[in-house]
Amino acid sequence: MSFHESVKYITNTLLEVLSNNDSAQNEELIKYILDAKKVFVYGVGRSGHVGKGFAMRLVQLGLKAYFIGETITPIVESGDVALIISYTGETMSAIQTGNIVRRVGAKVIVVTSHEKSKLAHVANIVVCIPIKDEERKTDLAPLGTLFEDATMIFLDGVISELMGKLGETEETMRGRHAIMV
């Protein structure tokens, strides 16, 4: 397989998957984030990397955001929200994190490809990124590539919505960038 075939397959699939997203659900997700005292993000592996990128953008928007598992992350409390990313929704640490977050009275947003998973059952909101395992071309996009890429783009769209609602611009966000330039 070639580089160009892979890029074409990935981008076409992401466009198809993300074009059918539920706008009302997105508004609810954004409301949860805006109403939260603190926003926590969690994921494992590449989903974790996507989550860290999202948490970074939330901080650049001026929100209190943390990635669960970092040594300086505070505890989750009532009034907070946790966004948990898991392709399968069956990752044990993600399920445990979701259960703990709910137990302390915080809200749980789950981004997954399996809306009937164990993790989805603990969620207040489930954002389904519908990647059909049986239709994936694994030679062009192995493992969770489609889910991870789609989740990154989806969460970047959330950032754009948040920018508008918070009156933020790239310039104001740049002032909170780790390396202000």
Sequence and secondary structure as in RCSB ss.txt:
>XXXX:A:sequence
MSFHESVKYITNTLLEVLSNNDSAQNEELIKYILDAKKVFVYGVGRSGHVGKGFAMRLVQLGLKAYFIGETITPI
VESGDVALIISYTGETMSAIQTGNIVRRVGAKVIVVTSHEKSKLAHVANIVVCIPIKDEERKTDLAPLGTLFEDA
TMIFLDGVISELMGKLGETEETMRGRHAIMV
>XXXX:A:secstr
  HHHHHHHHHHHHHHHHTT  HHHHHHHHHHHHH SSEEEEESTHHHHHHHHHHHHHHHTT  EEETTSTT   
  TT EEEEEESSS  HHHHHHHHHHHHTT EEEEEES TTSHHHHT SEEEE    GGG  TTTS TTHHHHHH
HHHHHHHHHHHHHHHHT  HHHHHTTSSS  
